């Protein structure tokens, strides 16, 4: 191989490798009431892969997981780039679709789960993507559980979640480099659940 070509390749390879993504963990924890009016901590978590603007790949994300303290019900909030979004498209943008066997709409609007989402993030933007979320987001919750508990064998399991509201919750999130200890989302303290 010509030494000039070899030197050129050696100079280009670091540039190509620098096109790799930066990986981040995002989370938010905030106090709010569940549908029963109990004070709970709510946690949102997701991950992103951010590519340089000049790189050919688009930024990527995982769905957002919403957890409610003392509840086993977890919501997956998706956008149009997630593979699971193709299965349910109850609304544009960033959304989580409900289930007629588990949820009911508690705010005004269509009662059809194929036409309306139970949860939406930045609902004013129908083109919203998880990768575009900044350190502040709006979370609109339109549903509540049909039942707040379900029976699993001999035990009762709580499936309640964040209270519905016609006004979006304003949520502030944190972002850190994935894998670092200081970027790890806090665990929800379930000791309060045992005391009740």
Buried (B, 14 or more C-beta within 10 A) or exposed (E): EEEEEEEEEEEEEEEEEEEEBEBBBBBBBBEBBBBEEBEBBBBBBBBBBBBEEEBEEEBBBBBBBBBBBBBEBEBBBBBBBBEEBEEBBBBBBBBBBBEEEBBBBBBEEEEEBEEBBBBBBBBEBEEBBBBBBEEEBBBBBBBBBBEBBBEEEEEEEBBBBBBBBEEBBEBEBEBBEBEEEEBEBEEBEEEBBEEE
